[in-house]
């Protein structure tokens, strides 16, 4: 029999162990409950918009059902819903209703896009709400379309050359629009990105081409987009594979294989230099060739693509604004300069008026230098070539470009832009000469890049 004192100690020890076990058990269940609720929250907020094949196919199936009911229409509807020449491939992006789908149209890859998932989510054209609504002439449609463009893009119809080419095509239509055509057109005009691409369709080679539409979905050309995780930001090997013939009978496979050959470095660097030149051309084009300067407020590799001739193309312009709308966006209340940052577009705060300036103080080129050129021409990526005089000069020019605010030093900014252009052209000439020399020595075919 245990002595009384020892038995008391054991009882106390057992009670302490029991309490500790109960506390741990309670904490475990509490933690498990928090975990389950967190899992449900994540599922509802993230995975409800997950990019799945089943959901994407259901969305397109609804489009076809509404097409067959006569609710919507478009020049791609027949191929999507009847002949099946527009085939679904995979979902590329789905967030907050915005749907981006890869498809194949008559054997050619395309991208289907819509700002909202369902046709019914768009505001209806008010005149269609009346059963006895009069037929609208093409000129009436031009008028309403221009009003919608003014609302979405901030472009005035008067004294603005940008929408004129598109409006001319609408005017040339001889017959009235059906209700389905008007409803479909109105859903497209409510998508700023569609309006942006459509009005610049024949005015710029630096924006993606619209190929057709069905209801609220429109198709654009499929291009190789950039990715921040790629060492070169853009898949140069994939671009070279798309290039097909190099102009002298060289196949795409041998063109691509040159990356692993003795002069593969020069091939790759030449492509980077050419793409950089195209970025400079795009900047100049967006600043000077339209009625208003075009501002890009979300500059990252994912929002650009490269055509097979190495032309840079804007493929996501949700954050692109012409000057009038840019001024409206920037002009807001503030207490410091930090309040005047709208993504990559910034202005200064007037602390006396507590108002942000309506003029952007940085530029498209400054952000491109900071987010793209600085990466391309960094010593880490260049390796042993980083010490070459031209490369050193280019690194300094990129650094100056990234740190120079255009609104403060306009002349200096233009000087830097000219210096970048000169250095890139010189590097490209040197690279081509180097490759040509090695080609003669080693028997490799000459491969000229498109300018």
N, C-alpha and C positions, 0 to 999 in steps of 0.2 A: 504494500500500500504506500502511495506517494505521501511524503510529508506534506502537511497543510500548506506550508509556505511555497513549496515547489509547485503544488497543484494550482495555487493562485496565480503564480507566474505563467504557467502554461495556458490557463484560461485567458489571461490578459493578452498573451501572445496570439492565441487563436482568434480573439476578438479583433485585434489589430490587423491580422492577416485578412479576416473576413471583411473588415471595413475597406481595406486597401483594394481587395478584389472587387468589391461592390463598386468602388469609385472608378476603377479601371474599366469595369464592364459598362458603367454608365457613360464614361467618356468615349468608349468604343462605339456605343450605339449613337451618341450624339454626333461623333465624327462621321459615322456611316450615313446618318440622316442628312448631314450637311453635304456629303459627297453625292448622295442620290439627288438632292435638290439642285446641286450645282450641275450635275449631268443633265437633268431635265432642262435647266435654263440654257445650257450650251446647245442642247439639241434644238430647242425652240428658236434660239436667236441665230444660230449659225447653220446647223444642218438642215433647217427647214428650207434654206436657200441653196442647199448643196447642189452642185452641178452634176446632175445624173442624166443618163441616157433616157431612162423611162419617162422622167418628168419632161425632158426636152421634146421627146416624141409626142407626148400628150399635148404639149403647147402647140406644136405644128398640126396635130390632128384637129384641134379646135379651130385653127385658122382655116383648114380645108373644109370643115363642116360649115363654117360661116360663109365661105366662098360659095359652096354649093347651095346655100340658102339665099344667096344674093345680097348678103350683108356687106361684104367687102369684095375687092377685086384688085387686079394688078397684072402687069405683063409677065410675072413669074408664076401666077397662080395655076395656070394650066399645066406647066411642067412640074410643079410641086404636088398638085392634088389629082391630076388626071393621068398624064403620060408618065409620071414618076421619073422624069429626066433630071429633076433636082432632088438629089438623094441626101438624106441626113448621114453625117459621119460621126460627129462627137460634139459634146458641149464644151465650149472654151471658157465661158464666164457666166456667172449668174449671181447677182447681188442686188438687193432692194428692187427686184423686179426686172432689172436690166438683163437682157438675154443676148448672149453672143454664141453663135453656133457655127461650126465648120460643116460645110456641105460640098457636094460635087455636082456641078451643073453642066450637063452634057460632056462629062469627062474632065471638066476644068474645076480645080478647087476654088471655092468662094467662101465668104463669111456672111452669115445672116445676122442682122442686128435689130434690136428693138429696145427702146428705153423702158417700156413697160411690157409685162408679160402678156396681158390680155387686151384685145381690141376694145372691149367695153370700158377699160380703165382710162381711155382718152376722152377728153371733152368732145361732145358731139357738135357738129356744125349747126349753129342755132337755126339757120333757115330750113334745115331738114326736119325740124320738129313739127312743122306744119304740113299736113297732108296735101293741101292745095298750094304749096309753095310754087312760085313761078320758076320756069326754066332760067338758069343763069347762063349768060353768054360767057365766052372765053375772057372777055375784058372784065366782067364782074369777078371772075375767078382770079385774074391777075391782081385786081384791087384788093381782094380779101387776102390773097397770098402775101402781097407786099406788106399789109398791115401786120400779119403774123410774123413776117421776117423782121419787121421793125421792133415788134415786141420781144422776140426771142434773141435777136442778134444785135439790136440797137442800131440798125441801118435805116437811114431815111431813104425813101424812094427817090426824092428829088436830089439832084446833084450827086448821085451815087451810081457809079458804073457797075458795081459788083452784081446786082440782081438782074441787070437788063437782058443779058443773053438768055437766061432761063425764062424770064417773063415773055420774051419774044416767041419762044417755042409754045408757051401756053396760048398766046394770041393767035398763032397760026392754025390752031385746031379749028376745024370747020363746024363740028356738030356740038350740041350741048352735052354737058356732063351728066351721067346718070347719078342716082342717089348713092350707089355703092362706090362710084369713082370719087364723088365729093367727100364721102365719109372717109375713104382710104387716104385721099390726099390730105385731108384735115388732120388725120392721125399722124401722118408723116411730118407735116409742118410743125406740129407740136414738139418734135424732136429736134433740138437745136443742132445736134451733130449732123442729122440728115440735111437740114437746111443749109448748114455750113458747107458740107461736101457738094451738095447739088448746085449751089450758086457759083462755086469755084470750079465746077466740073471741067470746063473748057478754058479756064483762066490760069490754072496752075498745075504743074506736074509734080508738085510737092504735097499734094493731098490725094488720098485714096479715091479711086473711081467708083461711082455708084453704077451698078450694072442693071438694076431692076428692082421691083418690089412686089409684094403680095400683102394687101392690107397694111398693117402697121409694121411689118417686117420688110427690110430692104437689104439687098445683097451688094457687097463691095468685093473688090478683087482680093484674093488671098496673097498675102506677102509675109516675108520672114520678119517677125517682130524681134526687138531687142530684149535682153534679159540681164538684169543686174548681176546675176550669178555667173554669167559667161565671162571668161577672162577678157575677151575683146568686145564685150557688151552685145555684139551681133555675131551670129554663127557664120563666120567667113567660109567655112568648109561647105555649109549648106547653100550659101549664096553662089559659090563657085560651081556647085553641082547644078544649080538652076541655069547657069549661064550658057549651057549647051555648047555649041561650037564656039571656039575662041577666035574665030575669024580666019583661020588658016587650015581648017580641017581637023584641028585638035579636038578630040572628044571631051565631053564633060568629065569623064572619069580620069583622063590623063591631066586635065586642068586641075581637078581636085587633088590628084596625087602629087602635084608639084609642091604641096605643103610639106611633104616628107622628103623632098629631094634636097640637094645641096643648096639650092637657091630658094628653098621654101620660105625662109625668113623674109627675103625681099619681096616675094609674092604677097605674103600676108601684110607686110608693112605698106606696100604699094596700095593695097585695097583699103587699109585704114586711112592713108593719106587722101585717097580719092573720095572716100565717104566723108572725111572731114571737110574737104573742099565743097562737097554737096551741101553739108550743113551750113557753110558760109554763104553759099548761093541761096539757100532757103531763107536765111536771115535777111539777106539783102532784098530778096523778092517780097517777103512779108512786110518789110518796112517801107518799100517804095512803090510797089506795082499796083496797089489798090487805092481806092479813094480814101481809105483810112488805114493807119498802121494796124497790123494784126499782132496781138500780144499772146504769147504762150505762157500760161501760168502754172502748168504742171509738166515740167520737162524732166523726163526720165526715159531710159532705153525702151521700156515697155510701150511707150506711146508713139514710138517711131518704128518704121520698117524700112527695108532696103530692097529696091527692085533689082533685077538681075543686071541692069546696067550701072548699079551702084548709086542710084539716085535715092536720096533720103525722102521719105514720105511720112507725113503726119497721119496716123491711123486712129488716134483717140483725141478728139478735140473738145471734150466736155468742158475743159478749162481754157479754151481759146476765145479771145474777145477782141472785137474791133475797138478802135480808140474811143468812140462815144460811150459804149457800154463799160469799157475799162474805167473811164473817169467816174461813172456813176457808182461802180463797185468800190473803188478806192476811197471815194469821198464819204467818210463816215466819222462818227465821234471817236475821240481818242484822249488818252492822258499821257501816252508816251509813244515812241516810234514803233514799239512792239505791237501796238494795236493796229498798225497800218500795214501789216504783212498779210497779203492774200495769196497763200501758197508761194509760188515763185515770183509773184508780182508785188513790189513793195513801194510805199511812198513814205513821206515824212509827216510827223505830227506837228501841227502849229499849236503849241501849248497855250498860247494867248487866246486862240479861238476854240481850243479843244476840238480841232477838226483835222482829219487827214487831208493831205494834198491830193488833188485830182490827177496829178501827173505822176506817172511811174518813174522812179529814179534809177532803177536798174534796167537791164535790157535782156532780150532773148539771147543775144550773143554772150553776155556776161554769165548767164546761168548755164548755157551750153558749155562754155569754157570750164566752169566750175564742176559740173556734174558729169561731163562726158570727155572733153579734151584733157582735163587734168589727169584722168584715169589712163587714157590712151598713151599719153606722152610722159608718164611718170618714170623715173629711173628704174623702179622695180620691174615694170613691164618691159622696158626697153633692154634691160640687162647690160651687156657689154657695149651696146651701141649708145647708151645714155651719155657717154663722154664725148661723142662726136660733136664738132663745133655747131653744125646745123641743128642737131638735136638739142644741144644746150640752149641755143638761141630760141628754138621753138618752145622749150620748157619755160623760159623766161617770159616769152610773149604770152603764153597761156596763163601764167601766173598774173601778169599785169592785166590781162583781159578779165580774169575772174575777180580782180580786186578793184576795177575801175567802174564807178557808177556813171552811167551814161548821162544822167541828168545834170551831173556836176562838171564833167569834163568831156564835152561833146567832141571837140577836136582831137583830144588825146585818144578817145575811144575809136574814132575813125582811123587814126594812125595805127593803132593796135590791130584793127581789123585788116588794114592793108598789109601790115607786117606778117600776120598769120597767113594771109593769102600768098604772099611772096615766098615765105619759107616752105609752105606745103607744096607749092608748085616746084620749087627747087629740089626738095626731097623726092618728089615723084619723078622728076627728070633724072636725078641721080640713080634712083632705084631702077628705072627702066634701062638706063645705060648699063648698070651693073648686071642686070638680068640678061640683056642682049649679049654682053661680053661672055657671060658664063654659058649662054646658050650656044654660042659659036664654039666654045672650047669643049663643051661636054656633049654636044649633039642634041640639046633640048630644043624643042620648037619654040619660036618666038610667040608670045601671047600679049597682044596689046589690049589695054583697058579702055573702055569707053569714056569719053570726056563729055 
